[in-house]
Amino acid sequence: MTTEVKAARNAWSVLIVSTLAFTVCFMVWMMFGVIGIPIKKALDLNSTQFGLLMATPVLTGSLVRVPLGIWTDRYGGRIVMAALMALTVPAIWLMSYATAYWHFLVIGLFVGLAGGSFSVGTPYVARWFPKSRQGMAMGVYGAGNSGAAVNKFVAPVLLVAFGWTMVPQVYAAIMLGTVVLFWLFSHSDPSHLVPSNVSFMQQLKGLKDPKVLKYCQYYSIVFGGYVALSLWMVQYYVGEFGLDIRVAALLAACFSLPGGVLRAIGGVMSDKYGAHKVTWWVMWVSWICLFLLSYPQTDFTILTVNGPRTFHIGLNVYLFTALMFVLGIAWAFGKASVFKYISDDYPKNIGAISGIVGLAGGLGGFVLPILFGALMDITGIRSSAFMLMYGVVWVSLIWMYWTEVRTTEVMGSNAKPFSLQS
């Protein structure tokens, strides 16, 4: 077997097993999105407390992303990923024995380590492929976000059949099996490591780069918003439309599934058309969808010549699900395009920069569910969650216009020729 063939085979083996590992990690990370509903009822939590419960694992998974990305550059993704997954197994199992609110919060912090797997796998798989295919590789790996949808298929079945305590026990067994598979089918390449003379502080200098901050803002929407809504949607369907938890989870998966699986297509599109074009359209599609989703169920009365007439405006469950499906597709593309920016601009420092940007996205996924709950407690309007996201998208659109769109020459001798194939 030639060296090239062996390298290609190893690259695809790494990509496939890493994507499987990330899918399982994301499934565990999103566990509270389903089991949090019976826990909320048992502990009599308000919406803000419920938001904090769901967001706690996201906090840890976010905070560890920068060091994990740096350790991946230094020690290699195979060792860091396997160790990370193994550390979560005891915490996942212990979740089934929690009885008090603080128990769930503390154990949730340790379960949340699974969320840090993204900043390990992204540079790990990217370095196995040439630059022209790194967007594809990172997109395929990022499709492991579909673990949020897998959670919505698996957890409700276990919950209804055996009670919520069975979910973490089964998830712990799945995680343990995944650790073994990952170690057997993954590979290491010493040439992928960042030289040891690069210090921790040197790798963190990316925080001073305005472009990194901008990518953090983009990612706080397409990933942070995705995580937050994936956690929030099951209880939203139950409360807004009065659905059974199994039906609610199935419909919520219409957002989570494309938001994960189609990330690979977003990576291919970013390779072909460029990160900027894909991200620009993602933001506009998000803006339109969130504007429509923000409108609350409204009854209003008009005095006509024939007397008062009452009208109702609001999304039914079908239109709501369709808009969430479109939003999930847009954010899948956006998650891939943001990381294409990183691989283009920081080819020698993907681990550290992806860790920083991943941290911003993860913190968005932590803060947003808490804000969703607080807004609902304050206003009593469930769609206030989408109102908040609509405002955040406005910030990104304005920032992107002033830093990218406005500086692009569209007329004159230096303008690029228009082509759909460019």
C-alpha positions as CSV (number, residue, x, y, z in Angstrom):
1,M,0.0,0.0,0.0
2,T,1.4,3.4,-1.0
3,T,2.0,6.1,1.5
4,E,-0.7,8.3,-0.2
5,V,-3.3,5.6,-0.1
6,K,-2.6,4.8,3.5
7,A,-2.8,8.5,4.5
8,A,-6.1,8.9,2.7
9,R,-7.5,5.8,4.4
10,N,-6.3,7.0,7.8
11,A,-7.8,10.5,7.1
12,W,-11.3,9.1,6.3
13,S,-11.1,6.7,9.3
14,V,-10.3,9.6,11.6
15,L,-13.1,11.7,10.1
16,I,-15.7,9.0,10.4
17,V,-14.9,7.8,14.0
18,S,-14.4,11.4,15.2
19,T,-17.8,12.4,13.8
20,L,-19.4,9.4,15.6
21,A,-17.7,10.4,18.8
22,F,-18.8,14.0,18.5
23,T,-22.4,12.9,17.8
24,V,-22.5,10.9,21.0
25,C,-20.8,13.8,22.9
26,F,-23.4,16.2,21.6
27,M,-26.3,13.8,22.4
28,V,-25.1,13.7,26.0
29,W,-24.5,17.5,26.1
30,M,-28.1,18.1,25.1
31,M,-29.6,15.5,27.5
32,F,-31.4,18.1,29.7
33,G,-33.4,19.3,26.7
34,V,-35.6,16.2,27.2
35,I,-35.1,14.9,30.8
36,G,-35.2,18.5,32.1
37,I,-39.0,18.6,31.5
38,P,-39.9,15.9,34.1
39,I,-37.2,17.2,36.4
40,K,-38.7,20.7,36.2
41,K,-42.1,19.3,37.1
42,A,-40.7,17.2,40.0
43,L,-38.7,20.1,41.5
44,D,-41.3,22.8,40.7
45,L,-38.9,25.1,38.9
46,N,-39.7,28.4,37.2
47,S,-38.6,29.2,33.7
48,T,-35.4,30.9,34.7
49,Q,-34.4,28.0,37.0
50,F,-35.2,25.6,34.1
51,G,-33.1,27.7,31.7
52,L,-30.1,27.5,34.1
53,L,-30.6,23.8,34.6
54,M,-30.4,23.2,30.8
55,A,-27.5,25.6,30.3
56,T,-25.2,24.4,33.1
57,P,-23.6,21.6,31.0
58,V,-23.1,24.1,28.2
59,L,-21.1,26.4,30.5
60,T,-18.4,23.8,31.2
61,G,-18.3,22.6,27.6
62,S,-17.7,26.2,26.6
63,L,-15.1,27.2,29.1
64,V,-12.9,24.2,28.4
65,R,-12.8,24.8,24.6
66,V,-9.8,27.1,24.5
67,P,-7.5,24.9,26.6
68,L,-8.7,21.8,24.8
69,G,-8.0,23.4,21.4
70,I,-4.5,24.4,22.5
71,W,-3.8,20.9,24.0
72,T,-5.0,19.4,20.7
73,D,-2.4,21.5,18.8
74,R,0.2,20.4,21.3
75,Y,-0.6,16.7,22.1
76,G,-2.8,15.6,19.3
77,G,-6.5,15.1,18.9
78,R,-6.6,11.3,19.5
79,I,-5.3,11.4,23.0
80,V,-7.2,14.5,24.1
81,M,-10.5,13.3,22.6
82,A,-10.3,9.8,24.2
83,A,-9.4,11.2,27.6
84,L,-12.2,13.8,27.5
85,M,-14.9,11.3,26.7
86,A,-13.6,8.8,29.3
87,L,-13.8,11.5,32.0
88,T,-17.5,12.2,31.3
89,V,-18.7,8.6,31.8
90,P,-18.9,8.6,35.7
91,A,-20.6,11.9,35.8
92,I,-23.2,10.8,33.2
93,W,-24.0,7.7,35.3
94,L,-24.3,9.7,38.5
95,M,-26.9,11.9,37.0
96,S,-29.5,9.2,37.5
97,Y,-29.0,9.4,41.3
98,A,-29.5,13.2,41.6
99,T,-32.5,14.3,43.7
100,A,-32.0,18.0,44.5
101,Y,-31.7,21.0,42.2
102,W,-28.1,21.6,43.2
103,H,-27.2,18.0,42.5
104,F,-28.2,18.4,38.9
105,L,-26.3,21.7,38.6
106,V,-23.1,20.3,40.0
107,I,-23.2,17.0,38.1
108,G,-24.2,18.9,35.0
109,L,-21.0,20.9,35.1
110,F,-19.0,17.6,34.8
111,V,-21.3,16.2,32.1
112,G,-20.7,19.4,30.2
113,L,-17.1,18.4,29.5
114,A,-18.5,16.5,26.5
115,G,-19.3,19.7,24.8
116,G,-15.6,20.6,24.6
117,S,-15.1,17.8,22.1
118,F,-15.8,20.2,19.2
119,S,-12.6,22.2,19.6
120,V,-10.7,18.9,19.8
121,G,-12.1,17.3,16.8
122,T,-12.2,20.3,14.5
123,P,-8.4,20.9,14.2
124,Y,-7.8,17.1,14.5
125,V,-9.8,16.2,11.4
126,A,-8.9,19.3,9.4
127,R,-5.2,18.6,9.5
128,W,-5.7,15.2,7.9
129,F,-7.0,16.9,4.7
130,P,-5.6,19.5,2.2
131,K,-6.7,23.1,2.6
132,S,-9.1,22.8,-0.4
133,R,-11.0,20.1,1.5
134,Q,-10.8,21.3,5.0
135,G,-14.2,23.0,4.9
136,M,-15.7,19.7,3.9
137,A,-13.8,17.8,6.6
138,M,-14.9,20.3,9.3
139,G,-18.4,20.3,8.0
140,V,-18.7,16.5,8.1
141,Y,-17.3,16.5,11.6
142,G,-19.6,19.3,12.7
143,A,-22.5,17.2,11.5
144,G,-22.1,15.5,14.8
145,N,-24.3,18.4,16.0
146,S,-27.1,16.1,14.9
147,G,-26.6,14.4,18.3
148,A,-29.1,17.0,19.5
149,A,-31.7,15.4,17.2
150,V,-30.6,11.8,18.2
151,N,-31.2,12.8,21.8
152,K,-34.8,13.9,20.9
153,F,-35.4,10.5,19.3
154,V,-33.8,8.3,22.0
155,A,-34.4,10.1,25.3
156,P,-38.3,10.4,25.0
157,V,-38.6,6.7,24.3
158,L,-36.4,5.7,27.3
159,L,-38.2,8.3,29.5
160,V,-41.7,7.1,28.7
161,A,-40.8,3.4,29.0
162,F,-38.5,3.4,32.0
163,G,-38.5,6.9,33.6
164,W,-36.0,9.7,33.2
165,T,-33.3,8.0,35.3
166,M,-32.7,5.4,32.7
167,V,-31.6,8.0,30.1
168,P,-28.2,8.9,31.8
169,Q,-27.5,5.3,32.5
170,V,-28.0,4.3,28.9
171,Y,-26.0,7.4,27.7
172,A,-23.1,6.4,30.0
173,A,-22.9,3.0,28.5
174,I,-23.0,4.5,24.9
175,M,-20.3,6.9,25.8
176,L,-18.0,4.1,27.2
177,G,-18.5,2.1,24.0
178,T,-17.7,5.1,21.9
179,V,-14.4,5.7,23.7
180,V,-13.3,2.1,22.8
181,L,-14.4,2.5,19.1
182,F,-12.6,5.9,18.8
183,W,-9.4,4.6,20.2
184,L,-9.4,1.5,17.9
185,F,-10.1,3.4,14.6
186,S,-8.4,6.8,15.1
187,H,-4.8,7.6,14.3
188,S,-2.0,10.0,15.2
189,D,0.4,12.0,13.0
190,P,3.3,13.8,14.7
191,S,3.5,16.3,11.8
192,H,0.1,17.7,12.8
193,L,1.3,19.0,16.2
194,V,2.2,22.6,16.8
195,P,5.9,23.0,17.6
196,S,6.6,22.9,21.3
197,N,8.3,26.3,21.2
198,V,4.9,27.9,20.7
199,S,3.8,29.0,24.2
200,F,0.3,29.1,25.7
201,M,0.2,32.9,25.6
202,Q,1.4,33.1,22.0
203,Q,-1.6,30.9,21.0
204,L,-4.0,33.1,22.9
205,K,-2.9,36.2,21.1
206,G,-5.8,35.6,18.7
207,L,-8.0,37.2,21.3
208,K,-6.5,40.6,20.3
209,D,-7.5,40.1,16.6
210,P,-10.7,42.0,15.7
211,K,-11.5,39.4,13.1
212,V,-11.5,36.7,15.8
213,L,-14.0,38.7,17.8
214,K,-16.2,39.1,14.7
215,Y,-16.2,35.4,14.1
216,C,-17.1,34.9,17.8
217,Q,-20.1,37.1,17.2
218,Y,-21.2,35.1,14.2
219,Y,-20.7,31.8,15.9
220,S,-22.6,32.9,19.0
221,I,-25.7,33.0,16.7
222,V,-25.3,30.0,14.4
223,F,-24.0,27.7,17.1
224,G,-24.9,29.3,20.4
225,G,-28.5,29.9,19.1
226,Y,-28.6,26.4,17.8
227,V,-27.6,24.9,21.2
228,A,-30.0,27.2,23.0
229,L,-33.0,26.5,20.8
230,S,-32.2,22.7,20.7
231,L,-32.5,22.8,24.5
232,W,-35.6,25.0,24.6
233,M,-37.8,23.7,21.8
234,V,-39.2,20.5,23.4
235,Q,-40.7,22.4,26.3
236,Y,-41.7,25.3,23.9
237,Y,-43.8,22.8,21.8
238,V,-45.3,21.3,25.0
239,G,-46.2,24.7,26.4
240,E,-47.2,26.6,23.3
241,F,-49.1,23.9,21.4
242,G,-50.0,21.5,24.2
243,L,-48.2,18.5,22.6
244,D,-47.2,15.2,24.2
245,I,-43.4,15.1,25.0
246,R,-42.8,12.5,22.3
247,V,-44.5,14.4,19.6
248,A,-42.8,17.6,20.8
249,A,-39.4,16.0,20.7
250,L,-40.1,14.7,17.2
251,L,-41.0,18.1,15.9
252,A,-38.1,19.8,17.7
253,A,-35.9,17.4,15.8
254,C,-37.0,19.1,12.6
255,F,-34.8,21.9,13.7
256,S,-32.0,20.0,15.4
257,L,-31.5,17.4,12.6
258,P,-30.9,19.6,9.6
259,G,-29.0,22.0,11.9
260,G,-26.4,19.2,12.4
261,V,-26.5,16.9,9.4
262,L,-26.4,19.6,6.7
263,R,-23.3,21.2,8.2
264,A,-21.3,19.1,5.8
265,I,-23.0,20.6,2.9
266,G,-22.3,24.0,4.4
267,G,-18.6,23.1,4.5
268,V,-18.6,22.1,0.8
269,M,-20.4,25.3,-0.2
270,S,-17.9,27.4,1.8
271,D,-15.0,25.7,0.0
272,K,-16.7,26.5,-3.3
273,Y,-18.2,30.0,-2.8
274,G,-16.2,31.3,0.1
275,A,-17.0,31.8,3.8
276,H,-18.2,35.4,3.3
277,K,-20.9,34.7,0.7
278,V,-22.3,31.7,2.7
279,T,-22.3,33.6,6.0
280,W,-23.9,36.7,4.5
281,W,-26.9,34.8,3.2
282,V,-27.2,32.7,6.4
283,M,-27.6,35.9,8.4
284,W,-30.3,37.3,6.1
285,V,-32.3,34.0,6.1
286,S,-32.0,34.0,9.9
287,W,-33.2,37.5,10.1
288,I,-36.4,36.7,8.1
289,C,-37.2,33.5,10.0
290,L,-36.7,35.0,13.4
291,F,-38.8,38.1,12.5
292,L,-41.7,35.8,11.7
293,L,-41.1,33.5,14.7
294,S,-41.0,36.5,17.1
295,Y,-44.6,37.4,16.5
296,P,-46.7,36.2,19.5
297,Q,-50.1,34.7,19.4
298,T,-52.3,37.8,19.1
299,D,-56.0,38.5,19.2
300,F,-57.1,42.0,18.2
301,T,-60.5,43.6,17.7
302,I,-61.4,46.2,15.0
303,L,-64.6,48.3,15.1
304,T,-66.3,47.9,11.7
305,V,-69.5,49.4,10.3
306,N,-71.1,46.1,11.2
307,G,-69.8,46.1,14.8
308,P,-66.6,44.8,16.4
309,R,-64.7,42.0,14.7
310,T,-61.9,40.0,16.3
311,F,-59.0,38.6,14.4
312,H,-56.2,36.2,15.3
313,I,-52.6,36.4,14.2
314,G,-50.1,33.7,15.1
315,L,-48.2,30.7,13.7
316,N,-49.8,27.3,13.9
317,V,-47.6,24.3,14.7
318,Y,-47.1,23.5,11.0
319,L,-45.8,26.9,9.9
320,F,-43.8,27.2,13.1
321,T,-42.1,23.9,12.4
322,A,-41.4,24.8,8.8
323,L,-39.7,28.1,9.8
324,M,-37.6,26.2,12.4
325,F,-36.6,23.7,9.7
326,V,-35.4,26.5,7.4
327,L,-33.6,28.2,10.4
328,G,-31.9,24.9,11.2
329,I,-30.6,24.6,7.6
330,A,-29.3,28.2,7.6
331,W,-27.4,27.7,10.9
332,A,-26.0,24.4,9.7
333,F,-24.4,26.3,6.7
334,G,-23.4,29.1,9.0
335,K,-21.6,26.9,11.5
336,A,-19.5,25.5,8.7
337,S,-18.8,28.8,7.0
338,V,-17.5,30.5,10.2
339,F,-14.9,27.7,10.6
340,K,-14.0,28.1,6.9
341,Y,-13.0,31.7,7.8
342,I,-10.8,30.3,10.5
343,S,-9.0,27.7,8.3
344,D,-8.5,30.3,5.7
345,D,-7.1,33.0,8.0
346,Y,-5.3,30.9,10.7
347,P,-4.1,27.7,9.0
348,K,-1.2,27.3,11.5
349,N,-3.3,28.0,14.6
350,I,-6.6,26.3,13.9
351,G,-6.8,24.6,17.3
352,A,-6.4,27.8,19.5
353,I,-8.6,30.0,17.3
354,S,-11.3,27.4,16.9
355,G,-11.2,27.0,20.7
356,I,-11.7,30.8,21.2
357,V,-14.6,31.0,18.6
358,G,-16.1,27.8,20.0
359,L,-15.9,29.3,23.5
360,A,-18.0,32.3,22.3
361,G,-20.5,30.0,20.6
362,G,-20.8,27.8,23.7
363,L,-21.2,30.8,26.0
364,G,-24.0,31.9,23.7
365,G,-25.6,28.5,24.2
366,F,-25.2,28.9,28.0
367,V,-26.5,32.5,28.3
368,L,-29.4,32.3,25.9
369,P,-31.5,29.6,27.6
370,I,-31.2,31.5,30.9
371,L,-32.3,34.7,29.1
372,F,-35.1,32.8,27.4
373,G,-36.4,31.7,30.8
374,A,-36.0,35.2,32.3
375,L,-37.8,36.9,29.5
376,M,-40.7,34.4,29.7
377,D,-41.0,34.9,33.5
378,I,-40.9,38.7,33.0
379,T,-43.2,39.1,29.9
380,G,-45.2,35.9,29.9
381,I,-44.5,35.7,26.1
382,R,-42.9,32.5,24.9
383,S,-41.9,34.0,21.5
384,S,-39.7,36.5,23.4
385,A,-36.9,34.0,22.9
386,F,-37.1,34.6,19.2
387,M,-37.3,38.4,19.7
388,L,-34.0,38.2,21.5
389,M,-32.3,36.2,18.8
390,Y,-33.7,38.6,16.2
391,G,-31.9,41.4,17.9
392,V,-28.6,39.5,18.1
393,V,-28.8,38.7,14.3
394,W,-29.2,42.5,13.7
395,V,-25.8,43.1,15.4
396,S,-24.1,40.5,13.2
397,L,-25.6,41.9,10.0
398,I,-24.5,45.4,10.8
399,W,-21.0,44.3,11.8
400,M,-20.6,42.2,8.7
401,Y,-21.8,45.0,6.4
402,W,-19.3,47.6,7.8
403,T,-16.3,45.2,8.0
404,E,-16.8,43.0,4.9
405,V,-19.6,44.1,2.5
406,R,-18.9,47.8,2.6
407,T,-15.2,47.3,1.9
408,T,-15.8,45.1,-1.1
409,E,-15.5,46.9,-4.4
410,V,-18.4,46.0,-6.7
411,M,-17.8,48.6,-9.4
412,G,-14.7,49.8,-11.2
413,S,-11.5,48.1,-12.5
414,N,-10.8,46.3,-9.3
415,A,-14.2,44.7,-8.9
416,K,-14.4,41.0,-9.3
417,P,-16.4,39.7,-12.3
418,F,-19.8,38.4,-11.3
419,S,-20.1,34.6,-11.6
420,L,-22.3,32.1,-9.9
421,Q,-19.4,29.6,-10.3
422,S,-16.8,31.8,-8.5
